[in-house]
């Protein structure tokens, strides 16, 4: 893999992992538009380690306090957070292992991606306008293990390219009564174990697929994804403090329609 292409994929990954537009969809479509081969689910999972580094760096102060809080204040939000994240991560681990062949195969179809972009865009617009706009919200400190499990079930939908991990989880958190900013915060924290697990699990396949060029291309992709991912987290949390998700929903629908049009016109290969 050429290093310029690896850097481009890292840029796309970093900019779209946390914004609810589906990084996997963009990593599948951008190469197709450029006439480049699909980098594959394994490469996509491994460069997500860059965005993992970004979220760890952004929430470093919060995460550093968790071990002490688990023992000193086990009933507080910080004390319960590791267990909440564990409960929320369990569904995607189970479903991801069961559907691994489909995730790496037929679910990467551009038709599937286009359909998911449009469908989730419509759901996102509805949820944000009719649920997220409520004047009062539950405090994030009051999140329960049942809430975490429901958010985790929503996260499994992101195994389908085009859905978006952040989009699915934020929609569920909004439906549970939390604010947009808090939905983004918990969504990003929940992404930590899922991204780490997928990246480590797929690393061997990525090296086998890329051969001797794996280390430099993966290093470039991960580094670029880390820098741009950190910037996108900071921007989105600030944005959602006073703005809605509707703009992202419109973007998703427009991209999905354009992708279907391109496939129908023969501009993109029908895979």
N, C-alpha and C positions, 0 to 999 in steps of 0.2 A: 504494500500500500504506500503510495506517495505521501510524503510528509505534509504537503500542502493540503491533501485530501483529509488526512488524519486531523490536521488543525481545524479544517472546516467542520468536520464532524464533531470535534470537541466544542467548537463555538456554538453549533446548533444544539448540542446536548446541554451545554451550560445555560443557554438562553431560554430553553423550552422545558427543562425538567420540572421546574417549580411553577412556572406560569401554566395555567390549565389549558394548554393547547396540544398536548401530547408530544413529548420528545421522540418517542418511538416512531410515530407517524412521520415526523419531520426527518428523522434519520433514515427512514425508508424512502420518502418522496424525493428529498434533495439529491441523492445519488442517481435516482431514476431520471430526474430532470437534466442532470449533467452527463447522462450516458455512462455512468459508473456502475459497477456491480453492487448489489445489495451487500453491505458490510456484514450482515447476519446478526441474529439475536445474541450470539456469544460476544461479539465485539461491542455491540450496543450495551450489554450488561456490564462489561468490564470498564468502558469509559465512564460509566455512571459512578465509578469510584472517585472521579474528579468532583462530581457534584456531592458525593458523600463527604469529601474533604471540605467542601464549601459549607455544608450545613453544620458540620462539626465545628468549624471555625466560627461561624456566625453565632451559634448557641453555646460556645465553649464555656462561658461563665455559668450559664444555667446548668449545663451537664456536669460541670465540676462539682457542683453542690449536691448532686443526687446521692452519691454514696453515703454522705453524712446524714442527709435528710431521711434516708431509708431507716436509719436507726434512731435518730433523735426525734423526728416527727413523722412516724410511719403513716399517720392518718392525713397528713397534708398532701397537697397536690404534688409537690416535689417528691415526697416520700413514696407516693403511690405511682408516680410517673413510670418508673422502669417496669412495673407490673402491668400498667395500662398499655404500654408499648408492646409488651410480650403478648398480651391477650389480643391486641389489634393486629399483630404480625402473624399469629398462628394460621388464620385462614389462607393467606396468600402462600404460605409455605406448603400447606397441604394441596391446594389447588394447583400451584405452580408445578409441583412434582407429578401430579396426576396428568396434567395437560402439557407437559414439556414438549412432546413431539409436535403437537398442534401449534404451540406458541412459536416454535422454530420453523414451522412449515406453512400449512395452509392459512393460518390466521394472519400471516404477513402479506396476504394478497392486497393489492392496492384497492380493490373493490371493498374488501372488509374495512380497510382503513378509512376510505371515503365515507362509508355508511356510518362508522363509529363517530367520525368527526361531526357529521350532521346530527345524528341521534343525540349524542351527549350535549352538543351545542343547544339543541332545543330544550333538553331537560335542564341544563344549566341556567338558561334564560328564565324558564318558568320558576325554578327553585329560588333563584336570586331575587326575582321581582315579587313573588308572592310569599316567600318565607324569610329571605334574608333582609327584607326591608322592614321587618317588625321593629317598633320603637324600643322594645325591651328585649334583653337577651340574657340567657343563663351565663353565670360566670364560669370561666374555663376551669377554675378550681373545683367546681361541682361535678365535673365529668365522672361518670360511673364506669364500672367494668362492662356493663351491658352496652353503654354508649361506645366504648372502645371496640367491643366485638362487632357492633353494627358498622362502625367505620372501617374495621378490618375487612368485613365482608364486602363493603363497597370497594375497597382497595383491590380486591381480587379481580374486579372488572378491568383494571388497568393491564392485566395480562393480555388483553385484546388490544393490539396496536391501534391507536387512534382514540382510545377512551381517555387517557391521561390519568395518572395516579393522583395528582393534586386536584384535578377536576372532580373525579369521582369521590374522593374523600372529603373535599370541601363542601360539595353538595350535600353529602350525608350529615356532616357536622352542622351545616346551616339548618337542615331539616330537624335536627335535634334541639335547635333553639339557641345556638351560639352565634356570636357576631362573625362578620366576615374576617376581621383581623385575627380573631382567636381561631377561626377555622383554618386559616393559613398556617398559623403557628403550630397547631397540633398536627396538621397534615405533614408539615416539614419534619417534625420530630418523629412521626410515625414512619417516615420514609427511611430513617437511618438504618434500622435492622434489615429492612427489605432490600435496600440497595446494597448494603454490605454483603448480605447473604448471596444475592444474585451475582454480584461481581466476583466473589470468591469462587462460587460454584461453577461459573462459566469460564473462568480464567484458562483452564486447561484446553477447552474447546477453541477459545480464541487464539491461543498460541499454535494449536495444531492447524487451524484454518489459515493463519497468516504466515506460518513458517518462520524463517530466519528474520523476517522484517517485523515480527511481532513487537519486540521490545521498543524500538524507536517510535513506531507508529502509535502504540498504546501509550507510551510516555507522553508524546505530544498531545494526543487526544485528551488524556486525563488532566494534564496541566492546564490546557486551554479551558476545559470544562470546569475546572476548579475555580479559576479566576472569574469567568463569566457567570458561573452559578452563584457565587457569593454576591455579585452585583445584582443578579435577578432576584435573589431572596430579599435583600435590603429594599429594593425598589418595590416589589410586590406587597410586602407588609405595609410599607408607607402608603402605597396606592390604595389598598383596601381599607385604610383608616377612614377615607372619605369618598370612596368610589365603589362602583358595583362590578359584578362579573359579566354584565351584559355585553360589553365591548369584546371580551374574549369569546363569548358565545357567538356573536355575529361573525367574528373572524373564523371560528371553527366551521360554521355553516358555509361561509363563502369559500373556504378552502376545500371543503368536501364536495361542494357543487362543481367547483372548477376542476377538481381531480376527476370526478365522474365524467365531466365534459371532455377532458383531455383523453381519457380512456376511450370514450365513445368515438372521438374524432381520430383516434389512432396515433395521437402525439406521444403517448406513453405505451410501453409494452404491457399487455394485459396479463399480469401475473399477480 
